[in-house]
Amino acid sequence: MVSPIPPPLFLPPRGGPLMGPACKTTRSSPICITTSTSAGLDQILPWMFYHKVIGVTTFFLFVEGKAASPEVSKVLESIPGVKVIYRTKELEEQQAKSRIWNETWLSSFFYKPCNYELFVKQSLNMEMAIVMARDEGMDWILHLDTDELIHPAGAREYSLRQLLLDVPGNVDMVIFPNYESSIEQDDIKDPFSEVSMFKKNYDHLPKDAYFGMYKESTRGNPNYFLTYGNGKSAARIHDHLRPNGAHRWHNYMKTPNEVKLDEAAVLHYTYAKFSDLTSRRDRCGCKPTKEDVKRCFMLEFDRSAFIIASTATEEEMLNWYNEHVVWGDKDLKMKLLKKGILTRIYSPMVIIQGLRESGVFSSVIASAQKTLSKEKFLASIQSSNSSRAAASESLPSRKVVRSKDRKVLDIGAEFYEEAVPPLPPPGINYEHLVIEAQ
């Protein structure tokens, strides 16, 4: 028998059907995205307005760092359909009461630093976003990072809204396999506008092409992709919906009906800028040793990149970056493009360049700054910086992790398997396949 569970803090009560607009499936099919970000406007605005163009109506932004600064958050708050949530003492106290801490599915990620800590924080934020999405009458929710763009290939128009409208009504969740950016130079400043080449996911390739070209595709890196390979998902807003880690959703009362899309993908712009090496290093306090980085990072390439960024000179880092990340071999690129391993995708680039040229980003910034006089704006910056900086310093993100003495309940339900972490794509020995020499 399943042990009794207290009512969830953020999720709707179990009794009775969910009432209100969220339980309806209309032709409008409102879609929301939730994210946890510390990025600046140069990344967030193109990411957000691109998704607005393809049909996303609402954004729940859990902000820290640069994203929580007054000069950034003021702009974000001025955009219709955007809800900005700050990591305050009150938020952390509320999340510390989440039912997640008393359950087992995320417990193996508790009390660990860096990427593990972020993974828990993302899950807690996603839990809150579900309730906000329901209250806003959303039909679908996605969790994306601000270095990821949905590519709605396969729809009758280039529209995420149209893509999800075409999903059968009995489908609860839709999985978008991820494609990974494959940069061709080491001086990229704006990945969304400069990157057009991507490495396709295993799920969108014939097995013989994937495994037959595996060695050429990895170029000596630990895996086929630099980072994760298990995609992201969108979920219908239903009763008892919960996160299942940053890559998936689940349901407290049933196993969701999932489908994996054959053409649509999430484009992951990972390590697309050389500065991404040092930015990851600066966010994590682990020692640059092979043993210690295992505590901090789930994926092998992240571990290697952290060690290089922590121990090498600028010149050595640049050489390593060119060898492991940049696709400079034209013959190899052409070979993999012909095999379908690499592909060119221009639509996001064209849309974002068009938005920038239209002046949308600059006008949003200018409009937000006009709402306060110069004196009030400066006073607001000073006041908010001091209060938010104090909150950030006194409440580092790992404080949200409750005492290790807290009991984690093993409720014995089949729906509580461990959360889906970021996983690498299949390796060369996947399912014991034997690859013939090419």
C-alpha positions in Angstrom: 0.0 0.0 0.0 1.2 3.5 -0.8 2.0 5.5 2.3 -0.2 8.6 2.8 1.3 11.8 1.4 0.6 15.3 2.6 -1.0 17.7 0.1 1.6 19.2 -2.2 2.8 22.7 -1.5 2.6 23.9 -5.1 0.6 21.4 -7.0 -3.3 21.3 -7.1 -5.1 19.1 -4.6 -5.7 15.5 -5.6 -9.5 15.6 -5.1 -11.7 16.3 -8.1 -10.9 17.5 -11.6 -8.9 20.6 -12.2 -11.3 23.4 -13.0 -10.7 26.5 -15.1 -9.2 27.2 -18.5 -6.2 25.0 -18.0 -8.3 21.9 -18.3 -9.6 22.9 -21.8 -8.0 22.1 -25.0 -8.8 25.0 -27.4 -7.5 26.0 -30.8 -5.5 28.7 -29.1 -3.4 26.2 -27.2 -1.6 28.7 -25.0 2.1 27.7 -24.3 4.4 28.8 -21.6 8.2 28.3 -21.0 9.9 28.3 -17.7 13.6 28.8 -17.2 16.1 29.4 -14.4 18.7 31.9 -15.7 21.5 34.3 -14.7 22.0 35.5 -18.2 21.9 39.1 -19.5 19.6 40.8 -21.9 21.9 40.1 -24.8 20.9 36.4 -24.4 17.5 36.5 -22.8 15.8 39.0 -25.2 16.6 37.1 -28.5 15.7 33.8 -26.8 12.4 35.1 -25.6 11.2 37.0 -28.7 12.2 34.1 -30.9 9.9 31.9 -28.9 7.2 34.5 -29.0 7.4 34.5 -32.8 6.8 30.7 -32.9 3.8 30.8 -30.6 4.9 31.0 -26.9 2.6 33.3 -25.0 4.0 33.3 -21.4 7.4 33.1 -19.7 8.2 32.3 -16.1 11.7 33.5 -15.5 13.4 32.4 -12.2 16.3 34.9 -12.1 19.6 35.2 -10.3 22.9 36.9 -10.9 22.9 39.3 -13.9 19.3 38.4 -14.8 18.2 39.6 -11.3 20.0 43.0 -11.6 17.7 46.0 -11.8 18.9 47.1 -15.2 18.0 43.6 -16.6 14.9 42.7 -14.5 13.3 46.1 -15.1 13.3 45.4 -18.8 12.0 41.8 -18.4 9.2 42.9 -16.1 8.0 45.4 -18.7 7.4 42.7 -21.4 3.8 41.4 -21.7 3.4 37.8 -20.7 6.6 37.7 -18.6 6.6 36.9 -14.9 10.0 37.4 -13.1 10.6 35.4 -10.0 13.6 36.4 -7.8 15.5 34.0 -5.6 14.7 35.8 -2.4 14.7 34.5 1.2 11.0 34.1 1.0 11.2 32.0 -2.2 13.8 29.7 -0.6 11.8 29.3 2.5 8.7 28.4 0.4 10.7 25.9 -1.7 12.2 24.4 1.4 8.6 23.2 2.3 8.1 21.5 -1.0 6.9 17.9 -0.9 9.9 17.1 -3.2 12.2 17.0 -0.2 10.1 14.1 1.3 10.1 12.0 -1.8 12.7 9.8 -3.4 12.7 10.6 -7.1 15.1 13.5 -6.8 16.9 12.6 -3.6 20.1 11.3 -5.2 20.8 14.8 -6.4 20.4 16.5 -3.0 23.4 17.9 -1.0 25.8 18.0 -4.0 27.4 21.2 -5.5 27.4 22.9 -8.9 25.4 21.1 -11.6 23.6 18.8 -9.1 22.6 21.8 -7.0 21.3 23.6 -10.2 19.4 20.5 -11.2 17.5 20.5 -7.8 16.9 24.2 -8.0 15.5 23.9 -11.6 13.2 21.1 -10.4 11.8 23.2 -7.5 11.3 26.1 -9.9 9.5 23.9 -12.4 7.2 22.7 -9.6 6.2 26.3 -8.9 5.9 27.1 -12.6 3.3 24.4 -13.0 0.9 26.1 -10.6 1.5 29.5 -12.2 0.9 28.0 -15.7 -2.4 26.5 -14.5 -3.4 29.9 -13.0 -2.6 31.6 -16.3 -4.7 29.1 -18.2 -1.8 27.5 -20.1 -2.3 24.2 -22.0 1.4 23.4 -22.4 4.6 24.0 -20.4 8.2 23.6 -21.4 11.4 23.9 -19.4 14.2 25.4 -21.5 17.5 27.0 -20.7 18.3 30.3 -22.3 20.9 28.7 -24.6 18.2 26.5 -26.2 15.7 27.2 -29.0 12.8 25.1 -30.1 13.0 24.2 -33.8 9.4 23.2 -34.8 10.3 21.3 -37.9 7.5 19.0 -39.2 4.7 21.4 -38.5 2.5 22.8 -41.3 4.0 26.2 -40.5 7.2 27.2 -38.6 5.2 27.3 -35.3 5.4 25.6 -32.0 1.8 26.4 -31.5 0.8 24.6 -34.7 3.1 21.7 -33.8 1.4 21.1 -30.4 -2.1 21.7 -31.8 -1.4 18.7 -34.1 -0.5 16.4 -31.2 -3.2 13.8 -30.5 -5.4 14.6 -27.4 -4.4 11.5 -25.6 -0.7 12.5 -25.5 0.5 14.0 -22.2 4.1 14.8 -23.1 6.1 15.5 -26.1 9.8 14.9 -26.3 12.0 17.1 -28.5 15.3 15.4 -29.2 18.2 17.9 -29.0 20.6 18.9 -31.7 23.9 20.4 -30.6 25.6 23.5 -32.0 28.7 22.8 -34.1 30.6 26.0 -34.3 33.0 26.8 -37.1 35.1 29.5 -35.6 36.4 30.4 -32.1 35.4 34.1 -32.0 31.6 33.8 -31.9 29.9 36.6 -30.0 26.2 35.9 -30.7 25.5 32.2 -31.2 21.8 32.6 -32.1 22.8 34.9 -35.0 26.1 33.3 -36.0 25.6 29.5 -35.7 23.9 27.5 -38.5 25.4 24.1 -38.2 24.2 21.5 -35.8 24.9 17.8 -35.0 21.7 15.7 -35.2 20.4 13.5 -32.4 20.7 9.8 -32.4 16.9 9.6 -32.5 16.8 11.4 -35.8 19.5 9.3 -37.5 19.7 5.8 -39.0 21.7 3.6 -36.6 24.2 2.6 -39.3 25.0 6.3 -40.0 25.2 7.2 -36.3 27.4 4.3 -35.2 29.3 4.0 -38.5 30.5 7.6 -38.2 30.8 7.7 -34.5 34.6 8.1 -34.3 34.6 10.9 -36.9 31.7 12.6 -35.1 33.3 12.6 -31.6 36.8 13.8 -32.7 38.3 12.4 -29.6 35.7 13.8 -27.2 34.2 11.6 -24.5 30.8 11.3 -26.2 29.0 11.9 -29.5 27.7 15.2 -28.0 29.7 17.5 -25.8 26.9 17.7 -23.3 23.5 16.1 -22.8 21.8 14.0 -25.5 18.3 13.1 -24.1 16.4 16.2 -25.3 13.8 18.3 -23.5 10.0 17.8 -23.2 6.7 19.7 -23.2 3.8 18.6 -21.0 0.1 19.3 -21.0 -1.1 21.0 -17.8 -3.0 18.2 -16.0 -3.8 17.4 -12.4 -0.9 16.0 -10.5 1.8 17.1 -13.0 5.3 17.4 -11.6 8.8 17.9 -12.9 11.0 14.9 -13.3 14.3 16.8 -13.4 15.1 19.5 -15.9 14.6 17.3 -19.0 11.3 15.6 -18.3 7.9 15.9 -16.6 5.9 13.2 -14.8 2.6 12.8 -13.0 2.0 11.8 -9.4 -0.9 9.5 -10.3 -0.1 7.9 -13.6 2.6 7.1 -16.1 2.2 9.8 -18.8 1.7 9.0 -22.4 4.8 10.3 -24.2 5.6 10.7 -27.8 9.0 11.6 -29.4 8.9 13.9 -32.3 10.4 12.7 -35.6 11.5 16.1 -37.0 11.2 18.9 -34.4 14.1 19.4 -32.1 15.6 21.6 -29.4 18.7 23.4 -30.6 21.3 23.5 -27.8 24.0 26.2 -28.2 26.5 24.7 -25.9 30.1 26.0 -25.5 29.3 28.1 -28.5 31.4 31.0 -27.2 35.0 30.7 -26.0 34.0 32.6 -22.8 31.7 29.7 -21.9 34.7 27.8 -20.7 35.6 30.4 -18.0 32.0 31.2 -17.1 31.4 27.6 -16.1 34.6 27.7 -14.1 33.6 30.9 -12.3 30.3 29.4 -11.2 31.7 26.4 -9.4 34.1 26.1 -6.5 35.2 22.6 -7.0 38.9 21.6 -7.2 40.2 21.0 -10.8 41.0 17.4 -10.2 39.6 14.3 -11.9 38.1 13.1 -8.7 36.6 16.3 -7.4 34.9 17.3 -10.6 32.8 14.2 -10.4 31.1 15.8 -7.4 30.2 18.8 -9.4 29.4 17.8 -13.0 27.3 14.9 -14.4 28.8 14.8 -17.9 32.4 14.0 -18.8 33.0 16.9 -21.2 31.9 19.5 -18.6 34.5 17.9 -16.2 37.3 18.2 -18.7 36.4 21.7 -19.7 36.3 22.8 -16.1 39.8 21.4 -15.4 41.2 23.0 -18.6 39.7 26.4 -17.7 41.0 26.2 -14.1 44.6 25.1 -14.9 45.6 26.2 -18.4 46.8 29.5 -19.8 44.6 31.6 -22.1 46.5 30.4 -25.1 46.3 26.7 -24.0 42.6 27.1 -23.4 42.1 28.5 -26.9 44.1 25.7 -28.5 42.0 23.1 -26.5 38.8 24.9 -27.5 39.7 24.8 -31.2 40.7 21.1 -31.0 37.6 19.9 -29.0 34.8 22.3 -29.9 35.4 24.2 -33.2 34.8 22.4 -36.4 37.7 23.6 -38.6 38.2 20.6 -40.8 36.3 21.4 -44.0 36.6 17.9 -45.5 35.3 16.3 -42.3 32.4 18.8 -42.1 31.4 18.0 -45.7 31.6 14.3 -45.1 29.4 14.5 -42.0 27.0 16.9 -43.7 26.6 14.5 -46.6 26.0 11.6 -44.2 23.3 13.7 -42.4 25.2 13.7 -39.1 25.6 17.4 -39.4 22.9 19.7 -40.7 22.3 23.3 -41.5 19.4 25.1 -39.9 18.9 28.8 -40.7 15.4 29.6 -39.5 16.2 30.7 -36.0 19.2 32.8 -37.2 16.9 34.5 -39.8 14.2 35.2 -37.3 16.5 36.6 -34.6 18.4 38.7 -37.1 15.1 40.1 -38.3 14.0 40.9 -34.8 17.2 42.7 -34.1 17.1 44.7 -37.3 13.5 45.7 -36.6 14.7 47.4 -33.4 12.5 45.2 -31.1 15.2 44.6 -28.5 16.5 48.2 -28.3 13.0 49.6 -28.1 12.0 47.3 -25.3 15.1 48.4 -23.3 14.5 52.1 -24.0 10.8 51.8 -23.1 11.5 50.2 -19.8 14.0 52.8 -18.8 11.6 55.6 -19.6 9.1 54.5 -17.0 11.3 56.0 -14.2 13.1 59.3 -14.1 16.8 59.1 -14.2 17.0 59.8 -10.5 14.5 57.2 -9.5 16.1 54.7 -11.9 19.5 55.2 -10.3 18.0 55.0 -6.8 16.2 51.8 -7.7 19.4 50.3 -9.0 21.2 51.2 -5.8 18.4 49.9 -3.5 17.8 46.7 -5.4 21.4 45.9 -5.8 22.0 46.2 -2.1 19.0 44.2 -1.1 19.3 41.5 -3.8 23.1 41.2 -3.3 22.5 40.8 0.4 20.0 38.1 -0.2 22.3 36.4 -2.7 25.3 36.5 -0.4 23.4 35.4 2.8 21.4 32.8 0.9 23.6 30.9 -1.5 21.6 28.5 -3.6 22.8 25.4 -1.8 21.0 26.8 1.3 17.8 25.6 -0.3 19.0 22.0 0.3 17.5 21.0 3.7 19.4 19.4 6.5 20.7 15.9 5.8 18.9 14.7 8.9 15.6 15.3 7.1 13.9 12.0 6.3 13.3 11.1 2.7 10.2 8.9 2.4 10.3 5.8 0.3 6.6 5.7 -0.7 7.0 2.6 -2.9 5.0 3.9 -5.9 6.0 2.9 -9.4 5.6 6.5 -10.5 8.6 7.6 -8.4 11.6 6.3 -10.3 14.6 8.6 -10.2 14.5 11.9 -12.0 15.9 11.9 -15.5 19.3 13.6 -15.5 21.1 15.1 -18.4 22.3 12.0 -20.2 24.9 11.5 -23.0 23.9 10.0 -26.3 24.4 6.3 -26.9 28.1 5.3 -27.0 29.8 3.1 -29.5 29.1 -0.1 -27.4 25.4 0.8 -27.0 23.3 -2.4 -26.8 26.5 -4.3 -27.6 26.3 -3.4 -31.3 29.3 -4.4 -33.3 30.3 -1.8 -35.9 32.0 -3.0 -39.0 35.0 -1.0 -40.2 34.0 1.6 -42.7 
